[in-house]
C-alpha cells in the first residue's frame, strides 16, 4: 500500500514560450502543451513504478470525483511503466467507516475515462487561457505606470474573473444607488392590553398624493371591519441533507469562518474518519442507508446525545429529499462519534455543525399554529398575524435557526366593527443592498456554474490573494429614515424604511481599485461576452458534464472553447487602447473619491 499527494503531473508550454511577450500570446492558443510529472512529485512517481513491479493488481482509492478520477489515471500510468498489463481497478466510496470500506473493496470498478478526459480538457484550457490573458493584461497594464507598474502579476482565471465580476457588480449597485421616497399607512389597535399592528396590503406607494388620498379615505371611514379570521397549523421544515455548497455558505453565516477554512477542516475530519466525503452535490439520502445506526453513534454525547436517543425511541423521521444527486456521494454526515476532548476550536465547531445538521434532518418539522386577521378600513385592506410554536422538534438540536412565538393576537370576530386606536401615514426611503457576503457570492457562483462545489472556495481565496477584493466585517450601508405624519392617535416620529446591509460579523467583499479597473476595462471594449461575466465559464462547465456523460469529445470541447476565447482575445487586442484608458481612468477616479 502507498499514497499520493494530489495530482502527480503538471502541464506547461515548451521552453521557447517561457519569455513573457505580448507578441507571442496569441501563439499559445495553438502551441504544444507538455505534460510531465511535477518536480516535487518525482519520488512519489518512482515509488509507484517500483511498487507496481512486484504487484498483481493496482487498486485505486482516490476521492470519487472528477479530480480523484484523474489522479487515479496518473497513478495508473506510472504503475504501468513498472508493469505493463497490470490489472487496474478503483474503489467507489464516500466515507472511511470500516463496513463501507469493506463493501467498496468487494465491488471495484474500472476508472471512468470520460471523467479523466473532462479533467484533462479543463487542465489544458486553464493553462492556455490563464497564461495568455495573464501575460497580456500584466504587460499591457503595467505599461501605464503608477500603482500598476508595481503590480507583479495581474492574473486571469476563467473562474476568478466572473467571481470578481459578481463583487464589482454589487459594489456599483451600492455606490450608484439612488434612494426613492415612499409612503405607507400603518394601523394599530389596542385590545386586551395587546397592541396589534395591521400591515397594509399595498405595503408602500411611491406617490405621496395617492397615499394621502387613500389614507384620508381610511380616516373618513372611521370604523374598520374584520373580514377574515384564520387559524391554521403551520410548520417550519427541517433542513435538507447537507451538500458542499451549503456547508460553505452556512459555515460562513453561522460559524463565521471563510469557505476555504471550512473546507480545509471538513477534509481533515473526513481523512480522520469522522465525517463522510465533504465534496458532494447530493441532498438526498439513499433509502437503503442505515441512518439509525449513525444516529445511535451520537447518543453518547452530553449536548446532543439526549436528542439522538429520542430519535431512536420513536421520533426518527426519514430525511427530506432534495432535487440533487451526483450519483457518487451521499450528503455530508457524521460517520463516527468524536469525544469533545478529541477535537478543539474550529475543528470541533465544524464537526458539531455536521452532526447537528444530520440529527435535524432525521427529526420532525417544527410545528405551530398561525393566526391571521384581515380588516377592511376605508377602501384598503390590512392584516395582522400571530404565531404560536407548539413543538420545536428539529430546532431543539439545531440552534442555528430560530422560530419563535410572536405575541398572541387578542380575540376578533368576523364581521365585527371597531375604531382603530391609531392610524398613521409614514414615510421612508428605499435602501441600497449591502456589499456582497460570502454566502451570497457562493450562491451566485453555484447558480451560474462558476467552478464546482469542490473549487468555489479556492476561487474566492484566489481573488483575495491577488488583492482584487478585500473583506470587512458587517458592511451595512443601508439607510431608511421615516417619520410618522398626522393621523389618528398622534404617534409622530414612527420609523419606516427598509434596513440595508448589516451582517453581524459575516464578511463582506469590496473590490479594490485594481479589481474595479479590470472588470470595467473588459466591460468597456464591446465584447459579446465580457470576461467579467459568468457565461463563458458556465458554458465550459456544461460541456465538461457532457464529456462525463459521453455526449461530447474532449477534443471538440477544447477546440470550441479556444475559438470562443480566441475571438475575445483578438477583440481585446484591437481595443487595447480603450482598455488601458478605462483602467487608467478608474485608478484616477477612485483615488479622487478616496
C-alpha positions in Angstrom: 0.0 0.0 0.0 1.2 3.5 -0.8 -0.2 7.0 -1.2 0.0 10.1 -3.4 -0.3 13.8 -2.6 -2.8 15.4 -5.1 -2.0 15.5 -8.8 1.2 13.9 -9.9 1.6 15.7 -13.2 1.7 19.3 -14.3 1.2 20.9 -17.8 3.2 23.7 -19.3 4.4 25.2 -22.6 7.8 24.3 -24.1 10.9 26.4 -23.1 10.6 28.7 -26.2 7.4 30.2 -24.7 8.8 30.9 -21.3 9.6 34.6 -22.0 6.7 37.0 -21.4 6.0 38.9 -24.7 2.7 40.3 -25.9 3.7 39.2 -29.5 3.7 35.5 -28.5 0.4 35.5 -26.5 -1.8 34.5 -29.5 0.5 31.7 -30.5 -0.3 30.0 -27.2 -3.8 29.1 -28.4 -2.2 26.5 -30.6 1.2 25.9 -29.0 2.1 22.4 -27.8 1.3 21.6 -24.2 3.8 19.3 -22.4 2.6 17.2 -19.5 5.1 15.6 -17.2 5.5 14.5 -13.6 5.9 17.6 -11.4 9.4 18.1 -9.9 8.2 17.7 -6.3 6.3 14.5 -7.2 9.2 12.7 -8.8 9.9 10.5 -5.8 6.2 9.6 -5.5 6.0 8.6 -9.1 9.2 6.4 -8.8 7.7 4.7 -5.8 4.5 3.8 -7.6 6.5 2.4 -10.6 8.7 0.3 -8.2 5.7 -0.9 -6.2 3.9 -2.0 -9.4 6.8 -4.3 -10.5 6.0 -6.7 -7.7 2.2 -6.3 -7.7 -0.5 -8.4 -9.2 -3.1 -5.6 -9.5 -3.5 -1.9 -8.8 -6.4 -0.9 -6.5 -7.1 2.8 -6.6 -8.7 4.6 -3.6 -8.6 8.2 -4.6 -11.5 10.5 -4.0 -14.6 9.7 -6.0 -14.9 12.8 -8.1 -13.6 14.1 -11.4 -10.3 15.2 -9.9 -9.9 12.0 -8.0 -10.5 10.0 -11.2 -7.8 12.0 -13.0 -5.3 11.5 -10.1 -6.2 7.8 -10.3 -5.3 7.8 -14.0 -2.0 9.4 -13.2 -1.2 6.7 -10.7 -2.2 4.0 -13.2 0.1 5.5 -15.9 3.1 5.4 -13.6 2.2 1.9 -12.4 2.0 0.6 -16.0 5.6 1.9 -16.6 6.7 -0.6 -14.0 4.4 -3.4 -15.1 2.6 -3.2 -18.4 -0.6 -5.1 -18.4 -1.2 -4.7 -14.7 -4.9 -5.1 -13.8 -6.3 -1.7 -12.6 -9.5 -1.2 -10.6 -10.8 1.6 -8.4 -13.0 1.6 -5.3 -16.2 3.6 -5.1 -16.7 5.0 -1.6 -17.8 8.2 0.2 -16.5 7.7 3.8 -13.8 5.7 5.6 -16.1 3.8 8.0 -15.0 0.2 8.2 -18.1 -1.5 6.8 -18.3 0.9 4.0 -14.7 0.4 3.1 -15.1 -3.4 3.1 -18.2 -3.1 0.8 -16.3 -0.8 -1.6 -13.4 -3.3 -1.7 -15.8 -6.1 -2.8 -17.2 -4.0 -5.7 -14.3 -2.5 -7.6 -14.9 -0.8 -11.0 -12.8 0.4 -13.9 -11.6 4.0 -14.0 -14.0 6.3 -15.7 -12.1 7.6 -18.7 -14.8 10.1 -19.5 -14.2 11.9 -16.2 -10.5 11.7 -16.8 -10.8 13.3 -20.2 -13.0 16.1 -18.8 -10.3 17.0 -16.3 -7.5 16.8 -18.9 -9.5 19.2 -21.0 -10.0 21.6 -18.0 -6.3 21.5 -17.2 -5.3 22.3 -20.8 -7.8 25.2 -21.0 -6.9 26.6 -17.6 -3.3 26.6 -18.7 -3.8 28.2 -22.1 -6.3 30.8 -21.1 -4.6 31.6 -17.8 -1.2 32.2 -19.3 -2.5 34.1 -22.4 -4.6 36.6 -20.6 -2.4 36.9 -17.5 0.6 37.8 -19.7 -1.4 40.1 -21.9 -3.0 42.1 -19.2 0.0 42.2 -17.0 2.3 43.6 -19.7 -0.4 45.9 -21.0 -1.4 47.4 -17.7 2.0 47.6 -16.2 3.0 49.9 -19.0 0.5 52.5 -17.7 2.9 53.2 -14.8 1.9 54.4 -11.4 0.5 51.8 -9.0 0.0 49.3 -11.9 3.8 49.3 -12.6 4.4 48.0 -9.1 2.0 45.1 -9.6 4.0 41.9 -10.1 1.3 39.8 -11.8 -2.2 40.7 -12.8 -3.5 37.2 -13.1 -6.5 35.9 -15.1 -8.6 32.8 -14.5 -11.8 31.8 -16.2 -13.4 31.3 -12.7 -11.5 34.1 -11.0 -12.9 36.9 -13.2 -16.6 36.1 -13.1 -16.2 35.7 -9.3 -14.7 39.2 -9.2 -17.4 40.4 -11.6 -20.1 39.5 -9.0 -18.3 41.5 -6.3 -17.9 44.5 -8.6 -21.5 44.4 -9.8 -22.8 44.6 -6.3 -20.3 47.3 -5.4 -21.7 49.5 -8.1 -25.3 48.7 -7.1 -24.4 50.1 -3.7 -22.3 53.0 -4.9 -24.8 54.1 -7.6 -27.9 53.6 -5.5 -30.4 56.5 -5.6 -32.9 56.3 -2.7 -36.6 56.7 -3.5 -39.1 58.2 -1.1 -42.2 56.2 -0.3 -45.3 56.4 1.9 -47.2 53.8 3.8 -50.2 53.5 6.1 -49.9 51.9 9.5 -52.9 50.9 11.6 -52.7 49.9 15.3 -55.4 48.7 17.6 -55.1 48.0 21.3 -57.2 45.2 22.7 -56.9 43.1 25.9 -53.7 45.0 26.7 -52.1 43.9 23.4 -51.0 46.3 20.7 -51.9 44.8 17.3 -50.2 46.3 14.2 -52.0 45.8 11.0 -49.9 45.9 7.8 -51.1 47.5 4.6 -51.6 45.1 1.7 -50.1 47.6 -0.7 -47.1 47.8 1.5 -46.0 51.2 0.2 -46.6 53.7 -2.6 -44.0 56.0 -4.2 -46.6 58.7 -5.0 -47.3 60.8 -1.9 -50.6 62.2 -3.2 -52.1 58.7 -3.9 -51.0 57.6 -0.4 -52.6 60.6 1.2 -55.9 60.2 -0.6 -56.2 56.5 0.4 -55.2 57.4 4.0 -57.9 60.1 4.2 -60.5 57.6 3.0 -59.5 55.4 5.9 -59.8 58.2 8.4 -63.2 59.2 6.9 -64.5 55.7 7.2 -63.7 55.8 11.0 -64.6 52.2 11.6 -62.7 49.1 10.4 -64.4 45.8 9.7 -63.0 42.3 10.3 -63.3 40.5 7.0 -61.2 37.4 7.7 -60.1 35.3 10.7 -58.0 32.2 10.0 -56.3 29.8 12.3 -54.3 27.0 10.8 -51.5 24.6 11.6 -48.1 25.6 10.2 -44.7 24.1 10.1 -41.1 25.1 9.8 -39.5 22.4 7.6 -36.4 20.7 8.9 -33.3 21.3 6.7 -32.3 19.2 3.7 -29.3 16.9 3.9 -26.0 18.8 3.7 -24.2 19.5 0.4 -20.7 21.1 -0.1 -22.2 24.4 -1.2 -24.5 24.6 1.8 -21.6 23.7 4.1 -19.6 26.6 2.8 -22.4 29.1 2.9 -23.6 28.1 6.3 -20.1 27.8 7.7 -19.6 31.5 6.8 -23.1 32.5 8.1 -23.3 30.5 11.3 -19.7 29.7 12.2 -18.1 33.0 11.0 -15.4 31.1 9.0 -14.5 31.6 5.4 -15.4 28.9 2.9 -11.8 27.8 2.4 -11.2 27.3 6.1 -14.5 25.3 6.4 -13.5 23.0 3.5 -10.0 22.5 4.9 -11.3 21.4 8.2 -14.0 19.2 6.6 -11.3 17.5 4.6 -9.3 16.8 7.7 -12.4 15.4 9.5 -13.1 13.1 6.5 -9.5 11.9 6.4 -9.7 11.0 10.1 -12.9 9.0 9.6 -15.2 11.3 11.5 -17.4 12.6 8.6 -18.3 11.4 5.1 -16.7 12.8 2.0 -17.3 16.6 2.1 -17.4 17.3 -1.6 -20.9 16.3 -2.8 -23.8 17.8 -4.7 -26.3 15.2 -3.3 -29.0 16.4 -1.0 -30.9 13.1 -0.6 -30.1 10.0 1.4 -30.4 6.6 -0.2 -33.4 4.8 1.2 -31.3 1.8 1.9 -28.8 3.6 4.1 -28.9 2.7 7.8 -29.3 6.2 9.2 -30.4 4.9 12.6 -27.1 3.3 13.1 -25.4 6.7 12.5 -27.8 8.3 15.0 -27.0 5.7 17.6 -23.3 6.6 17.5 -24.2 10.1 18.6 -26.2 9.1 21.7 -23.2 9.2 24.0 -22.7 13.0 23.6 -23.7 15.2 26.5 -25.0 18.0 24.3 -27.0 16.3 21.5 -27.0 12.7 22.8 -30.4 13.1 24.5 -32.0 14.2 21.2 -30.3 11.3 19.4 -31.8 8.9 22.0 -35.3 10.4 21.4 -34.9 9.8 17.7 -34.2 6.1 18.4 -37.1 5.9 20.8 -39.6 6.7 18.1 -39.1 10.2 16.9 -36.9 9.3 13.9 -38.1 10.6 10.6 -36.7 9.8 7.2 -34.9 12.9 6.0 -36.4 15.1 3.3 -35.0 14.6 -0.2 -33.8 17.4 -2.3 -33.5 17.5 -6.1 -29.8 16.9 -6.5 -28.0 13.5 -6.7 -24.5 13.3 -8.2 -24.7 9.5 -8.2 -21.4 9.3 -6.5 -21.6 10.5 -2.9 -24.1 10.7 -0.1 -24.9 14.0 1.7 -22.3 15.1 4.3 -23.0 13.4 7.6 -21.1 12.1 10.7 -19.6 8.7 10.3 -18.3 8.2 13.8 -18.6 9.9 17.2 -15.8 12.1 18.4 -15.4 12.9 22.1 -15.3 16.6 22.9 -11.7 16.3 24.2 -10.5 14.9 20.8 -11.3 18.0 18.8 -10.6 21.6 19.5 -11.5 25.0 18.3 -12.8 25.3 14.8 -12.5 21.6 14.1 -14.9 20.9 16.9 -17.3 23.6 15.7 -17.4 22.2 12.1 -17.9 18.7 13.3 -20.7 19.8 15.7 -22.4 21.6 12.9 -22.3 18.5 10.6 -23.7 16.3 13.5 -26.4 18.7 14.5 -27.4 19.2 10.8 -27.7 15.4 10.4 -29.8 14.9 13.5 -32.0 17.8 12.5 -32.6 16.1 9.1 -33.7 13.0 11.0 -36.1 14.9 13.2 -39.6 16.1 12.6 -40.5 19.6 11.3 -41.2 22.2 13.9 -45.0 22.6 14.5 -47.0 25.7 15.2 -50.3 27.5 14.8 -50.7 30.7 12.9 -53.5 33.2 13.2 -54.3 35.8 10.6 -56.8 38.7 10.9 -57.7 40.8 7.9 -59.6 44.1 8.2 -61.1 46.5 5.7 -60.5 50.1 6.6 -61.9 52.6 4.2 -61.2 51.1 0.8 -58.0 49.5 2.0 -57.1 46.0 3.4 -54.8 45.5 6.3 -53.7 42.3 8.1 -52.0 41.1 11.3 -50.5 37.7 12.0 -49.5 35.8 15.1 -47.6 32.6 15.6 -47.7 30.1 18.4 -44.9 27.5 18.3 -46.2 24.2 19.7 -43.4 21.7 19.1 -39.8 22.8 18.3 -38.7 19.3 17.2 -35.6 19.7 15.0 -34.9 23.1 16.4 -34.1 21.6 19.7 -30.9 20.2 18.2 -30.3 22.8 15.5 -29.8 26.2 17.2 -28.6 27.8 14.0 -32.2 28.6 13.0 -34.8 30.4 15.0 -38.6 30.2 15.0 -40.2 31.9 18.0 -43.8 32.5 19.0 -44.9 36.1 18.4 -47.2 37.9 20.8 -50.6 36.3 20.5 -53.5 38.1 18.9 -56.5 39.1 21.0 -59.9 37.8 20.1 -61.5 39.1 16.9 -64.8 38.1 15.3 -65.5 38.1 11.5 -67.9 41.0 10.8 -67.2 43.0 13.9 -66.6 46.7 13.6 -64.1 48.7 15.6 -62.4 52.1 15.6 -58.6 51.6 15.3 -56.6 53.1 18.2 -54.1 54.7 15.8 -53.8 55.3 12.1 -50.7 57.0 10.6 -49.2 57.7 7.3 -45.5 57.1 7.4 -42.7 58.0 5.0 -39.4 56.5 4.3 -36.9 55.9 1.6 -35.6 52.8 -0.1 -32.2 51.5 1.0 -29.3 50.1 -1.0 -28.3 46.5 -0.7 -25.3 45.6 1.4 -22.0 44.6 -0.1 -21.8 41.0 -1.2 -21.3 38.5 1.6 -19.5 35.2 1.1 -22.8 33.1 1.4 -24.3 35.3 -1.3 -21.2 35.0 -3.5 -21.2 31.2 -3.2 -24.9 31.2 -4.2 -24.2 33.3 -7.3 -21.3 31.1 -8.3 -23.4 28.0 -7.8 -26.3 29.3 -9.8 -24.1 30.5 -12.6 -21.9 27.4 -12.9 -18.6 29.1 -11.8 -16.4 26.3 -10.6 -17.6 23.2 -8.8 -18.7 22.7 -5.3 -15.1 21.5 -4.7 -13.4 24.6 -6.1 -15.5 27.6 -5.3 -13.7 28.3 -2.0 -10.4 28.2 -3.9 -11.6 30.8 -6.5 -12.8 33.1 -3.7 -9.5 32.7 -1.9 -7.6 33.5 -5.1 -9.3 36.9 -5.8 -8.5 37.8 -2.2 -4.9 36.7 -2.6 -4.5 38.6 -5.8 -5.8 41.7 -4.0 -8.7 42.1 -6.4 -11.1 42.3 -3.4 -10.8 43.0 0.3 -13.1 41.9 3.0 -14.6 43.7 6.0 -16.9 42.6 8.8 -20.5 43.9 8.8 -20.9 46.1 5.8 -24.3 47.6 6.5 -24.7 50.7 4.3 -28.4 50.9 4.3 -30.4 53.9 5.3 -34.1 54.3 5.8 -35.4 57.1 8.0 -39.1 57.6 8.3 -41.4 59.8 10.3 -45.0 59.4 11.3 -47.2 62.1 9.8 -50.7 63.1 11.0 -53.5 60.6 11.6 -55.3 59.1 14.5 -53.6 58.6 17.8 -50.9 61.2 17.3 -47.8 59.0 17.4 -45.4 61.2 15.5 -41.9 60.0 14.8 -42.5 56.4 13.8 -39.7 54.8 11.9 -40.1 53.3 8.5 -38.0 52.2 5.6 -36.1 49.0 5.0 -32.8 48.4 6.7 -29.9 47.8 4.4 -26.7 45.8 4.6 -25.9 44.6 8.1 -24.4 41.2 8.7 -23.4 40.7 12.3 -19.8 39.6 11.6 -20.3 38.0 8.2 -17.5 39.1 5.9 -18.5 41.5 3.1 -16.5 41.7 -0.2 -15.5 45.1 -1.6 -13.4 45.3 -4.8 -10.1 47.1 -4.8 -9.2 49.7 -7.3 -7.4 47.1 -9.4 -10.5 44.8 -9.3 -12.8 47.5 -10.4 -10.4 48.6 -13.2 -10.1 45.1 -14.6 -13.9 44.5 -14.8 -14.7 47.9 -16.1 -11.9 47.7 -18.6 -13.1 44.5 -20.2 -16.8 45.6 -20.0 -15.9 48.7 -22.0 -14.4 47.1 -25.1 -17.6 45.8 -26.6 -17.2 42.0 -26.2 -20.2 39.9 -26.9 -19.5 38.3 -23.6 -17.2 40.1 -21.2 -14.6 38.2 -19.3 -16.2 39.6 -16.1 -19.5 37.8 -16.8 -20.2 34.2 -16.0 -21.5 33.0 -19.3 -18.3 31.7 -20.9 -17.2 29.7 -17.9 -20.7 28.4 -17.3 -20.7 27.0 -20.8 -17.4 25.3 -20.1 -18.8 23.6 -17.0 -21.9 22.4 -19.0 -19.6 21.0 -21.7 -17.4 19.2 -19.2 -20.5 17.5 -17.9 -21.3 16.5 -21.4 -17.8 14.8 -21.7 -18.6 12.9 -18.5 -21.9 11.8 -19.9 -20.2 10.7 -23.1 -22.1 13.1 -25.4 -19.1 15.3 -26.3 -15.4 14.5 -27.0 -12.5 16.1 -25.2 -11.1 17.5 -28.5 -14.4 19.1 -29.6 -14.8 20.8 -26.2 -11.2 22.1 -26.2 -11.4 23.5 -29.8 -14.8 25.1 -29.4 -13.8 26.8 -26.2 -10.5 28.0 -27.6 -12.2 29.5 -30.6 -14.6 31.5 -28.3 -11.7 32.8 -26.2 -9.5 33.5 -29.3 -12.3 35.8 -30.5 -12.3 37.6 -27.1 -8.5 37.9 -27.2 -8.4 39.4 -30.8 -11.1 41.9 -29.9 -9.2 42.8 -26.7 -6.1 43.4 -28.8 -8.0 45.6 -31.2 -9.4 47.7 -28.4 -6.3 47.6 -26.1 -6.0 51.4 -26.1 -9.6 51.7 -24.8 -8.8 49.0 -22.2 -5.8 51.0 -21.0 -7.7 54.3 -21.0 -10.6 52.9 -18.9 -8.3 51.2 -16.4 -6.2 54.4 -16.0 -9.4 56.4 -15.6 -10.7 54.1 -12.9 -7.5 54.5 -10.9 -7.6 58.2 -11.1 -11.4 58.4 -10.3 -11.3 56.1 -7.3 -8.2 57.8 -5.9 -10.0 61.1 -6.1 -13.1 59.6 -4.4 -11.0 58.3 -1.6 
